[in-house]
Amino acid sequence: MSYPELALIAFILSVVFSMGGIGSAMAIVPTMAWLGVPLMTAKPTGLFINTLSMLSATLKNLKHGKLDHRFGLPILLVATTMAPVGAYAGKIVPKVYVLWVFIAFLLYSGTMMIFFRPKRRPKDGNHIVEGSIIGGIAGFLGGLLGVGGGGIISPALIMLGYEPKKVAATTALVVFFSSLSGFLTYWGMGALNWELLLWVSVPAIAGGWLGTHLMHFKMSPDQVKKVIGVIMYLIALKMILKVL
Protein backbone atom coordinates (compact mmCIF):
# COMPACT_ATOMS: atom_id res chain seq x y z
CA MET A 1 0.00 0.00 0.00
CA SER A 2 1.28 3.47 -0.91
CA TYR A 3 2.15 6.22 1.56
CA PRO A 4 -0.74 8.50 0.44
CA GLU A 5 -3.22 5.65 1.08
CA LEU A 6 -1.72 5.03 4.53
CA ALA A 7 -1.91 8.77 5.21
CA LEU A 8 -5.63 8.81 4.35
CA ILE A 9 -6.32 5.85 6.64
CA ALA A 10 -4.37 7.52 9.46
CA PHE A 11 -6.41 10.71 9.01
CA ILE A 12 -9.77 8.87 9.14
CA LEU A 13 -8.83 6.77 12.18
CA SER A 14 -7.49 9.84 14.00
CA VAL A 15 -10.74 11.73 13.43
CA VAL A 16 -12.83 8.88 14.86
CA PHE A 17 -10.60 8.01 17.82
CA SER A 18 -9.97 11.59 18.89
CA MET A 19 -13.74 12.08 19.09
CA GLY A 20 -13.59 9.55 21.91
CA GLY A 21 -10.61 11.26 23.55
CA ILE A 22 -8.27 8.34 22.78
CA GLY A 23 -4.94 8.28 20.98
CA SER A 24 -5.32 6.81 17.49
CA ALA A 25 -2.08 4.79 17.64
CA MET A 26 -3.97 1.80 19.02
CA ALA A 27 -5.82 1.59 15.70
CA ILE A 28 -3.17 2.95 13.34
CA VAL A 29 -0.40 0.54 14.40
CA PRO A 30 -2.35 -2.74 13.87
CA THR A 31 -3.95 -1.36 10.69
CA MET A 32 -0.54 -0.56 9.22
CA ALA A 33 0.71 -3.99 10.30
CA TRP A 34 -1.96 -5.95 8.44
CA LEU A 35 -1.58 -3.66 5.42
CA GLY A 36 2.02 -4.80 5.09
CA VAL A 37 4.06 -2.28 7.10
CA PRO A 38 6.63 -4.13 9.30
CA LEU A 39 5.43 -4.12 12.91
CA MET A 40 8.77 -2.80 14.19
CA THR A 41 8.33 0.17 11.82
CA ALA A 42 4.65 0.76 12.58
CA LYS A 43 5.13 0.88 16.36
CA PRO A 44 7.48 3.91 16.60
CA THR A 45 5.27 5.69 14.06
CA GLY A 46 2.28 5.22 16.35
CA LEU A 47 4.26 6.38 19.37
CA PHE A 48 5.37 9.52 17.51
CA ILE A 49 1.75 10.33 16.62
CA ASN A 50 0.72 9.85 20.25
CA THR A 51 3.58 12.03 21.51
CA LEU A 52 2.56 15.03 19.40
CA SER A 53 -1.20 14.68 19.92
CA MET A 54 -0.94 14.17 23.69
CA LEU A 55 1.47 17.11 24.01
CA SER A 56 -1.24 19.38 22.65
CA ALA A 57 -3.84 17.93 25.04
CA THR A 58 -1.50 18.19 28.04
CA LEU A 59 -0.62 21.84 27.36
CA LYS A 60 -4.33 22.62 27.14
CA ASN A 61 -5.02 20.81 30.44
CA LEU A 62 -2.17 22.68 32.15
CA LYS A 63 -3.48 26.00 30.87
CA HIS A 64 -6.93 25.31 32.34
CA GLY A 65 -5.61 23.85 35.60
CA LYS A 66 -7.09 20.38 35.04
CA LEU A 67 -4.02 18.33 36.01
CA ASP A 68 -3.68 16.76 39.46
CA HIS A 69 0.09 16.28 39.68
CA ARG A 70 0.03 14.25 42.92
CA PHE A 71 -2.45 11.81 41.41
CA GLY A 72 -0.69 11.45 38.05
CA LEU A 73 2.97 11.39 39.13
CA PRO A 74 3.20 7.72 40.27
CA ILE A 75 1.53 6.54 37.04
CA LEU A 76 3.76 8.78 34.92
CA LEU A 77 7.06 7.72 36.51
CA VAL A 78 6.43 3.99 36.31
CA ALA A 79 4.86 4.09 32.83
CA THR A 80 7.73 6.18 31.43
CA THR A 81 10.28 3.80 32.95
CA MET A 82 8.57 0.66 31.67
CA ALA A 83 7.94 1.90 28.09
CA PRO A 84 11.57 1.34 26.98
CA VAL A 85 11.49 -2.11 28.60
CA GLY A 86 8.43 -2.96 26.50
CA ALA A 87 10.08 -1.55 23.38
CA TYR A 88 13.17 -3.72 23.84
CA ALA A 89 10.95 -6.72 24.59
CA GLY A 90 9.26 -6.15 21.23
CA LYS A 91 12.60 -6.71 19.56
CA ILE A 92 13.09 -10.05 21.34
CA VAL A 93 9.58 -11.51 21.56
CA PRO A 94 8.49 -13.33 18.36
CA LYS A 95 6.14 -11.27 16.19
CA VAL A 96 3.27 -13.77 16.43
CA TYR A 97 3.18 -13.42 20.23
CA VAL A 98 3.20 -9.63 19.98
CA LEU A 99 0.26 -9.81 17.56
CA TRP A 100 -1.72 -12.01 19.98
CA VAL A 101 -1.05 -9.53 22.79
CA PHE A 102 -2.24 -6.76 20.47
CA ILE A 103 -5.42 -8.72 19.72
CA ALA A 104 -6.10 -9.17 23.45
CA PHE A 105 -5.45 -5.45 24.00
CA LEU A 106 -7.90 -4.44 21.27
CA LEU A 107 -10.60 -6.80 22.57
CA TYR A 108 -10.14 -5.48 26.11
CA SER A 109 -10.29 -1.83 25.02
CA GLY A 110 -13.25 -2.46 22.69
CA THR A 111 -15.19 -4.25 25.42
CA MET A 112 -14.56 -1.40 27.85
CA MET A 113 -15.74 1.14 25.28
CA ILE A 114 -18.98 -0.67 24.47
CA PHE A 115 -20.10 -2.27 27.72
CA PHE A 116 -18.40 -0.66 30.73
CA ARG A 117 -20.23 1.87 32.87
CA PRO A 118 -18.13 3.82 35.40
CA LYS A 119 -18.86 3.51 39.11
CA ARG A 120 -18.48 6.09 41.84
CA ARG A 121 -15.38 5.64 43.99
CA PRO A 122 -16.38 5.16 47.66
CA LYS A 123 -13.01 6.34 49.02
CA ASP A 124 -9.65 7.61 47.82
CA GLY A 125 -7.77 4.39 48.51
CA ASN A 126 -4.05 4.09 47.89
CA HIS A 127 -3.71 5.82 44.54
CA ILE A 128 0.09 5.48 44.64
CA VAL A 129 -0.02 1.68 44.67
CA GLU A 130 -2.89 1.50 42.18
CA GLY A 131 -1.29 4.08 39.93
CA SER A 132 2.10 2.36 40.00
CA ILE A 133 0.63 -1.01 39.04
CA ILE A 134 -1.52 0.45 36.26
CA GLY A 135 1.35 2.63 35.04
CA GLY A 136 3.74 -0.32 34.95
CA ILE A 137 1.39 -2.51 32.92
CA ALA A 138 0.38 0.32 30.60
CA GLY A 139 3.95 1.52 30.07
CA PHE A 140 5.27 -1.96 29.25
CA LEU A 141 2.42 -2.83 26.88
CA GLY A 142 2.47 0.67 25.38
CA GLY A 143 6.15 0.27 24.51
CA LEU A 144 5.72 -3.32 23.35
CA LEU A 145 2.77 -2.53 21.08
CA GLY A 146 3.57 1.08 20.16
CA VAL A 147 0.32 2.50 21.54
CA GLY A 148 1.39 4.56 24.56
CA GLY A 149 -0.84 2.73 27.05
CA GLY A 150 -3.80 5.12 27.22
CA GLY A 151 -6.21 2.33 26.30
CA ILE A 152 -5.25 0.61 29.55
CA ILE A 153 -4.81 3.57 31.90
CA SER A 154 -8.10 5.33 31.20
CA PRO A 155 -10.47 2.31 31.48
CA ALA A 156 -8.63 0.95 34.52
CA LEU A 157 -8.80 4.22 36.47
CA ILE A 158 -12.46 4.76 35.58
CA MET A 159 -13.20 1.17 36.60
CA LEU A 160 -11.66 1.97 40.00
CA GLY A 161 -14.09 4.87 40.30
CA TYR A 162 -11.88 7.90 39.67
CA GLU A 163 -13.52 11.01 38.23
CA PRO A 164 -13.52 10.79 34.39
CA LYS A 165 -12.25 14.34 33.74
CA LYS A 166 -9.33 13.81 36.13
CA VAL A 167 -8.63 10.50 34.41
CA ALA A 168 -8.65 12.08 30.94
CA ALA A 169 -6.15 14.79 31.92
CA THR A 170 -3.91 12.31 33.73
CA THR A 171 -3.99 9.84 30.83
CA ALA A 172 -2.98 12.51 28.32
CA LEU A 173 0.01 13.51 30.48
CA VAL A 174 1.17 9.93 31.07
CA VAL A 175 0.71 8.86 27.44
CA PHE A 176 2.76 11.85 26.26
CA PHE A 177 5.76 10.88 28.39
CA SER A 178 5.46 7.10 27.93
CA SER A 179 5.02 7.50 24.15
CA LEU A 180 8.04 9.81 23.95
CA SER A 181 10.10 7.39 26.02
CA GLY A 182 9.10 4.45 23.83
CA PHE A 183 9.65 6.40 20.60
CA LEU A 184 13.17 7.45 21.61
CA THR A 185 13.94 3.82 22.44
CA TYR A 186 12.84 2.62 18.99
CA TRP A 187 14.83 5.48 17.44
CA GLY A 188 17.89 4.28 19.32
CA MET A 189 17.30 0.77 17.95
CA GLY A 190 17.24 2.14 14.39
CA ALA A 191 13.63 1.13 13.75
CA LEU A 192 12.39 4.40 12.23
CA ASN A 193 11.19 4.96 8.68
CA TRP A 194 11.29 8.76 8.46
CA GLU A 195 9.38 8.93 5.17
CA LEU A 196 6.50 6.86 6.58
CA LEU A 197 6.65 8.86 9.80
CA LEU A 198 6.09 12.15 7.97
CA TRP A 199 3.42 10.80 5.60
CA VAL A 200 1.33 9.32 8.43
CA SER A 201 1.91 11.64 11.39
CA VAL A 202 0.92 14.93 9.72
CA PRO A 203 -2.58 13.78 8.61
CA ALA A 204 -3.02 11.87 11.88
CA ILE A 205 -2.43 15.03 13.90
CA ALA A 206 -4.75 17.02 11.59
CA GLY A 207 -7.39 14.31 11.98
CA GLY A 208 -6.99 14.43 15.75
CA TRP A 209 -7.63 18.17 15.76
CA LEU A 210 -10.71 17.78 13.55
CA GLY A 211 -12.08 14.90 15.62
CA THR A 212 -11.69 16.88 18.84
CA HIS A 213 -13.58 19.77 17.24
CA LEU A 214 -16.38 17.52 15.94
CA MET A 215 -16.72 15.82 19.32
CA HIS A 216 -18.35 18.93 20.77
CA PHE A 217 -20.97 19.32 18.02
CA LYS A 218 -21.94 16.05 16.30
CA MET A 219 -22.11 12.90 18.42
CA SER A 220 -22.67 12.05 22.07
CA PRO A 221 -19.75 10.47 24.00
CA ASP A 222 -21.63 7.16 24.32
CA GLN A 223 -22.22 6.98 20.57
CA VAL A 224 -18.57 7.70 19.85
CA LYS A 225 -17.36 5.08 22.31
CA LYS A 226 -19.58 2.42 20.77
CA VAL A 227 -18.30 3.24 17.28
CA ILE A 228 -14.69 3.05 18.50
CA GLY A 229 -15.40 -0.23 20.29
CA VAL A 230 -16.80 -1.78 17.11
CA ILE A 231 -13.77 -0.59 15.12
CA MET A 232 -11.47 -2.20 17.68
CA TYR A 233 -13.36 -5.48 17.39
CA LEU A 234 -13.11 -5.37 13.59
CA ILE A 235 -9.36 -4.68 13.67
CA ALA A 236 -8.88 -7.49 16.20
CA LEU A 237 -10.88 -9.88 13.98
CA LYS A 238 -8.78 -8.94 10.95
CA MET A 239 -5.59 -9.56 12.95
CA ILE A 240 -6.88 -12.95 14.17
CA LEU A 241 -7.55 -14.00 10.58
CA LYS A 242 -4.06 -12.86 9.59
CA VAL A 243 -2.34 -14.71 12.44
CA LEU A 244 -4.31 -17.90 11.81
N, C-alpha and C positions, 0 to 999 in steps of 0.2 A: 504494500500500500504506500502511496506517495505521501510526502510531507504535507502538502496542502490538504489532502483528505484527512490525515491525522489531526491537523490543526482545526479543521471544521468539527470533527468529533470532540476534540478537547473543548472547543467553545460551547457546544451544545450541552455536554455533560457539566461543565462549569456553571452554566446558567441554571440548570435544574438543581444541582446540589447546593449551590450557594443560596438558593431560595429556601432551603432547609437549614441554613446556617452551618453547613458541613463542608470541609475541604474536599475538593473534587478528586484528589489523588487516589482515593480508595476506589474510584470507578475508572479513572484514566489509566492507571497502571495495569490492572488486569485486562482492560480493553486493548491497550497497546500490545500486551503480551500475546493474546490470542489472535491479533492481527499480524503477528510475525515479528514484532520488535523484541530483541533479546531481553529477557527479564532483568538482567543485570544493567541494562541500559535504560529500561523503562523506570526502574525504581528511583534512581537519583533525579530523573526528570520530574517524577511526581513529588519528590521531596522539595525540589526547587520551586515548583508551583505553589506548594503549601507554604513555604517560607515567605514568599512575597505576598501571598494573599492574607496570611495570618498576621504579617507585620502591619498591614493596613488596618485590620480589625483591632489589633492590640493598641495601636496609636490612638485610634478613635475611642476605645474604652478608657485609656489613660486620660484623654482630654476631658471625658465626661465623668471621671471619678468612679468608674464601675468596677475597678479591680480591687480585690481583697488580697493584698500581698501575703499576709500571714496564712491565709487559707491555701493559696496557690503555690507558695514556695516549696513545700516538701514534694509536691507532685512534679514541679518543674525540675528540681535538682536531680531527682532519681530518674525521671524520664530522659533528661538530657544526657545523663551519664550512661544509661542503658542503650540509647539509640545507636551509638557506634558499635556496641557489642552485638546488637542485632544485625547491623550492616555487615560486620565481619563474619557473623554466622551464616549470612546469606551467601557468602563466597564459598563456604565449606559444605553446608547442607545441600544434598542433591536437589536439583530443580523440582522434581516431582513432589518431594515432601513440602517444599515451599509453596507450591501450587495448592496442595491439599490444605495447608494452613490458611492460605488466602481464601479458599472456598469456605472454610469454617468461619473465618472472620466476616466474610460477606453475608453468610446466612445468619450469623449472630446479629450483625448490625441491621440487616433487613428485618429480622424478627422484632428487634427493639423498636424500629421505626413504625412498623405496622400495628403491633399488638400491645406494646408496653404503655401503661398509664402511670405517671409519677405519683408517688405517695408523699405525704407530709412527714418530715423528719420529727420524731418525738423529742429528741434531745441532740445536743451538739456531738456527743461521742468523741472519740479520739481521732480527729481529722488528720493528725500527723501520721499515725499508723495506717489508716485507710488510704490516705493520699499517697504514701510511699509505696504501698503494695500496688495500687492502681497505676501509679506513675511508672513503676518498674516494669509491669506487664505491658503497658501501652508503649513505653519507650523501646523495649526490646522488639515487640512485634512491629512497631512503626518503622524501626530501622531495618528489620528483616524483610518487610513487605514493601517499604517505600511509601507508607501512607501517613506517617506522622503520629498516629495513635489517637487522633481525636474521636474516631468511631468507637473506641473503647472507653476513653475517659468520660465523655459526656453521658452516654447511657448508664455507666456504672455509678457516677455521682448522683444522677437523677434517681436511679433505682434506690440509692441509700437515703434519698429524701432531701437532698440539698436543693436550694432555691434555683430554678432553671436559669434566671438571668445571671446569677453569680457563677453558675456552672459554665455558661456560654462564654463569659469573659475570661474565666480561668482556663478553659480549654483552648481558646485562641492564643493565649500567652504561652501555654505549655507546648502546643503544637508548633508555634513559631520556633522556639528554641530547640525542641527535639528534632524537628525537620531540618533546621540549619545544621545541627550536630551530625545528623545522619548524612546529609548532603555532602558536607565537608569530608566525611569519612569515605564515601564513594568516590569523591574527587581524588582523594589521596590514593585510592586503589586504582585510579586510571580508568574508571568505568563510565566516564561521561562522553556523550555524543553532542558536541556543542551545537551542531546544525539542527539536530532534532530538538534540543533544548530550546533554542530560539523560536523555531517553528511552532512548537506546542505551547510554550509558556506564555507568550504574548496574547494569543487568543483566549487561553484559559483564564488569564487575569482579567481580560476585557469581559469575558463571559461571567466571571465572578462578580464584577461590578454591576453588570446588567441584571443578574439574578437577584442581587441584594436589593436593587432598586425595585424590581418587579414584585418582590416579596411583600412590600408594603401596600400594593395596590390591587393585585390580581387574585391570589389564592390564599386560603386560610392555612395556618401552620399544619393542621391535621391533614389537609388534602395534600400538601407538599410532602409531608413525611410518608404518606402512603405511596405516593408516586415514586419517591426515592427507594422505599423498601421493595417495591415491585422490580425496579431497575436492578437493585442488588441481587435479588433472586434470579433474574434473567441472566445477569453476568455470571453468577455462580453456576447456574445450569450449563451455560456455554462452556465454562472452564471444566466442569465435570465431564462433559462429552469429549472435550479435547484430551483430558488426562486419560480417560478410559479408551 
